[in-house]
């Protein structure tokens, strides 16, 4: 698929800014959709959509005028500031998908929806592929449920003819990551010369994928027109200790201290160990950002461009 203009929701978010970089590096004009207006070089292409507000078909026509495809990366993720209520989470993360999907189906505009591995029913399994059962496990609270419901909307619209791809990344990090997240907290502690305190089991593993690698997959879907579901992961789940070590290496400061009984700790687990063979075969995609490279860019709050 040869594209010259793509609309992007969540354009100012952590993933969104990496998608902008990836698409613009390929000469694609990005029509950025954000909740509020901002000044800057892209202000002429900035479209305003508060995802919590339902838009009419005419309003959606104006919002996405000129877009040959839409990347839906916008979502509400709970932080530690004002916690959103369930109604607000539902409107932004679920109802907006129906609003967007119905319009895209009626206008024959393909959609790339960024979901997440949180939708899998058994997130602690090894080598999870796209055929694994999905469902609400309680992990992530109501937010986790909204991601399952959002996927269901796009899958049902696919059955009616919508061209849509669903991306299920593991745990995304990159420039713009909330300071409340573990990676940012570890980096801040190390940068200040402090001690990162770990509690056993320190061998718990989680697959971290850099936002630049997810953005590269988005660009690959748009190029190939592969309208299906794809897992996206680094393929190398990191232990909590390895993440902490990377923070010390990147900052050149800090220390690590393990508190608690290491010998009698519970058995270490893994989260988001995904099989990404489908993305490799269909998209020619593979992750390219190592943990050290990604953490260095995160420390510098620097957006990486794929390739």
VENKA-V524604 format. One record per helix or strand of 3 or more residues. SS is the DSSP state (helix for helix, strand for strand). FROM is the first residue (numbers start at 1). TO is the last residue. If there is no record, write none. Layout:
ss from to
SS FROM TO
SS FROM TO
This chain:
ss from to
strand 5 9
helix 14 24
strand 29 34
helix 43 45
helix 57 63
strand 69 72
helix 86 107
strand 110 114
helix 117 119
helix 141 159
strand 164 169
strand 171 173
helix 182 191
strand 195 199
strand 208 210
helix 211 224
strand 229 232
helix 240 251
strand 255 259
helix 277 283
helix 291 299
